[in-house]
Amino acid sequence: LLDKWKTRLKAGIENIKNYTYISNNSVQQSGSTNYLSNLSVAQSGENIQVLSATLNQDFKMGPLHLDTEFTYQNSSNKEVLPLPEFNMYANLYLKFKIAKVLNTELGGDIRYFSSYYAPDYSAALGQFVQQNPKDKIAIGDYPVVSVYANFLLKETRFYVMYYHINEGTGNRNYFLAPHYPMSPKALWFGLSWNFYN
């Protein structure tokens, strides 16, 4: 932790014993693209180690701010416990006052994680399950970019955000779980008013 440079570093190694998960051995129906569900509870017989390191670095130059977070993580058993190797978040914004009373933030942020074979979501179980090994797809390697304006006037906060402004560009692999796409681009508004002095 380096307060002077606004740097925070966190690292760790986790050892997971007897990890329990839902395995997926679904079988494709003959003459069809559909799979006959075959899910079962399984337990890893070996210990799984997860190594992770996170670096937070904030920069400021006058009204210009840049807040960043970078995470590296690695699972010793990617079949049982898959994780994206790299995650990143960055927020670039201008922070200033209008007429000495209206606190203003104008900026944009980006979120990204590297490609990996994420667990599939089973709507019937309401749980995440392993992907079928015969039909695996990777998700990630796609940035989500948003732009926003935040305002604070005394006890009232309001904002406008254009979420996922880059939809339809790049590899278009915008999924948080296999077969479940992220929200499309949207314009959001918000208002918060505190009823106290």
C-alpha positions as CSV (number, residue, x, y, z in Angstrom):
1,L,0.0,0.0,0.0
2,L,1.6,3.3,-1.2
3,D,-0.7,6.2,-0.2
4,K,1.5,8.8,-1.7
5,W,1.2,7.2,-5.2
6,K,-2.4,5.9,-4.7
7,T,-1.2,2.4,-5.3
8,R,-2.7,-0.7,-3.7
9,L,-1.4,-4.2,-4.3
10,K,-3.1,-7.4,-3.1
11,A,-1.9,-10.9,-3.7
12,G,-2.9,-14.3,-2.4
13,I,-2.9,-18.1,-2.8
14,E,-6.0,-20.1,-2.0
15,N,-6.1,-23.8,-1.5
16,I,-9.5,-25.4,-2.1
17,K,-10.0,-28.9,-0.8
18,N,-12.9,-31.2,-1.9
19,Y,-14.3,-28.6,-4.3
20,T,-17.9,-29.5,-5.2
21,Y,-19.4,-28.6,-8.5
22,I,-22.1,-29.8,-11.0
23,S,-20.6,-31.8,-13.9
24,N,-22.2,-31.8,-17.3
25,N,-22.1,-35.0,-19.4
26,S,-25.1,-34.2,-21.6
27,V,-25.4,-36.3,-24.7
28,Q,-26.5,-35.1,-28.1
29,Q,-29.7,-36.6,-29.4
30,S,-29.2,-38.5,-32.7
31,G,-30.2,-36.4,-35.7
32,S,-30.6,-33.3,-33.7
33,T,-28.6,-30.3,-32.4
34,N,-30.3,-30.7,-29.0
35,Y,-28.6,-32.3,-26.0
36,L,-30.3,-34.6,-23.5
37,S,-29.5,-33.2,-20.0
38,N,-27.2,-35.3,-17.8
39,L,-26.1,-33.2,-14.9
40,S,-24.7,-34.6,-11.6
41,V,-23.0,-33.4,-8.5
42,A,-19.2,-34.1,-8.5
43,Q,-16.3,-33.4,-6.2
44,S,-12.7,-32.8,-7.0
45,G,-10.4,-35.4,-5.4
46,E,-7.4,-33.1,-5.7
47,N,-6.7,-29.8,-4.0
48,I,-7.1,-26.8,-6.3
49,Q,-4.8,-23.8,-5.9
50,V,-5.9,-20.3,-7.0
51,L,-3.2,-17.7,-7.4
52,S,-4.4,-14.1,-7.7
53,A,-2.9,-10.6,-7.6
54,T,-4.7,-7.2,-7.9
55,L,-3.2,-3.9,-8.6
56,N,-5.2,-0.7,-8.0
57,Q,-3.6,2.5,-9.4
58,D,-5.3,5.9,-9.3
59,F,-3.9,9.0,-11.1
60,K,-4.9,12.7,-10.8
61,M,-3.8,15.7,-12.7
62,G,-5.9,18.8,-11.9
63,P,-9.5,17.9,-12.8
64,L,-8.5,14.8,-14.8
65,H,-8.7,11.4,-12.9
66,L,-7.9,7.9,-14.0
67,D,-8.8,5.0,-11.6
68,T,-7.6,1.5,-12.7
69,E,-7.8,-2.0,-11.4
70,F,-5.9,-5.0,-12.9
71,T,-6.3,-8.6,-11.7
72,Y,-4.4,-11.7,-12.6
73,Q,-5.7,-15.1,-11.5
74,N,-4.9,-18.7,-12.2
75,S,-6.6,-21.9,-11.3
76,S,-4.5,-25.1,-11.1
77,N,-7.5,-27.1,-12.5
78,K,-9.1,-25.1,-15.3
79,E,-11.5,-27.9,-16.1
80,V,-13.1,-28.0,-12.7
81,L,-12.7,-24.3,-11.7
82,P,-12.2,-22.1,-14.8
83,L,-11.3,-18.5,-14.2
84,P,-10.5,-15.6,-16.6
85,E,-6.7,-15.1,-16.4
86,F,-6.9,-11.3,-16.6
87,N,-9.6,-8.7,-15.5
88,M,-9.3,-5.0,-16.0
89,Y,-11.4,-1.9,-15.1
90,A,-10.5,1.7,-15.9
91,N,-12.4,4.9,-15.3
92,L,-11.3,8.1,-16.9
93,Y,-13.2,11.3,-15.9
94,L,-13.1,15.0,-15.4
95,K,-14.2,16.2,-11.9
96,F,-15.0,19.9,-11.3
97,K,-17.6,22.3,-10.1
98,I,-20.0,24.4,-12.2
99,A,-20.8,27.8,-10.6
100,K,-19.1,26.7,-7.4
101,V,-22.1,24.6,-6.4
102,L,-22.7,21.8,-8.9
103,N,-20.2,18.9,-8.5
104,T,-19.7,17.4,-11.9
105,E,-18.1,14.2,-13.2
106,L,-17.8,13.6,-17.0
107,G,-16.1,10.4,-18.1
108,G,-16.2,6.9,-19.4
109,D,-15.2,3.5,-18.2
110,I,-14.1,0.2,-19.6
111,R,-14.5,-3.4,-18.3
112,Y,-12.6,-6.4,-19.8
113,F,-11.8,-10.0,-19.0
114,S,-9.8,-12.4,-21.0
115,S,-11.2,-15.4,-22.9
116,Y,-12.0,-18.5,-20.9
117,Y,-14.5,-21.4,-20.7
118,A,-16.9,-20.0,-18.1
119,P,-19.4,-22.2,-16.3
120,D,-22.7,-22.6,-18.1
121,Y,-26.0,-21.5,-16.4
122,S,-28.7,-24.0,-15.9
123,A,-32.0,-22.2,-15.7
124,A,-33.8,-25.4,-14.5
125,L,-31.4,-25.7,-11.5
126,G,-30.8,-22.0,-11.0
127,Q,-27.1,-22.9,-10.7
128,F,-23.9,-22.6,-12.7
129,V,-22.7,-26.0,-14.1
130,Q,-19.7,-27.1,-16.1
131,Q,-19.9,-26.7,-19.8
132,N,-20.4,-29.9,-21.8
133,P,-16.9,-31.0,-22.9
134,K,-18.2,-31.8,-26.4
135,D,-19.8,-28.4,-26.9
136,K,-17.6,-25.9,-25.1
137,I,-17.5,-22.2,-26.1
138,A,-15.2,-19.5,-24.8
139,I,-16.5,-16.1,-23.7
140,G,-14.6,-12.9,-22.9
141,D,-11.9,-11.0,-24.7
142,Y,-14.4,-8.2,-25.3
143,P,-14.3,-4.7,-23.7
144,V,-17.5,-3.1,-22.5
145,V,-17.3,0.7,-22.8
146,S,-19.7,3.2,-21.2
147,V,-19.8,7.0,-21.0
148,Y,-21.5,9.0,-18.2
149,A,-22.2,12.3,-16.5
150,N,-22.7,12.5,-12.7
151,F,-24.0,15.6,-10.9
152,L,-24.3,16.4,-7.2
153,L,-26.2,19.5,-6.0
154,K,-26.4,19.7,-2.2
155,E,-28.3,16.5,-1.3
156,T,-29.5,15.6,-4.8
157,R,-27.5,13.3,-7.1
158,F,-28.5,12.7,-10.7
159,Y,-26.7,11.0,-13.6
160,V,-27.0,10.0,-17.3
161,M,-25.1,7.0,-18.7
162,Y,-24.8,5.5,-22.2
163,Y,-24.1,1.9,-21.3
164,H,-22.2,-0.5,-23.7
165,I,-21.7,2.2,-26.3
166,N,-19.4,-0.1,-28.3
167,E,-22.0,-2.9,-28.9
168,G,-21.7,-4.4,-32.3
169,T,-18.0,-3.7,-32.7
170,G,-15.0,-6.0,-32.5
171,N,-15.6,-9.8,-32.0
172,R,-19.1,-9.2,-30.6
173,N,-18.5,-11.8,-28.0
174,Y,-20.3,-9.9,-25.3
175,F,-21.4,-12.7,-22.9
176,L,-21.2,-13.0,-19.1
177,A,-22.1,-16.7,-19.3
178,P,-22.3,-19.0,-22.3
179,H,-25.4,-18.3,-24.3
180,Y,-26.4,-15.4,-22.0
181,P,-25.5,-12.0,-23.7
182,M,-24.8,-8.8,-21.8
183,S,-27.4,-6.1,-21.9
184,P,-27.4,-4.2,-25.2
185,K,-26.5,-0.5,-25.4
186,A,-28.9,1.6,-23.4
187,L,-29.3,5.2,-22.1
188,W,-29.8,5.2,-18.3
189,F,-31.0,8.0,-16.1
190,G,-30.9,8.2,-12.3
191,L,-31.9,10.5,-9.4
192,S,-31.1,10.2,-5.7
193,W,-32.4,12.7,-3.2
194,N,-31.5,12.5,0.5
195,F,-34.3,13.7,2.8
196,Y,-32.1,15.1,5.6
197,N,-30.1,18.2,6.4
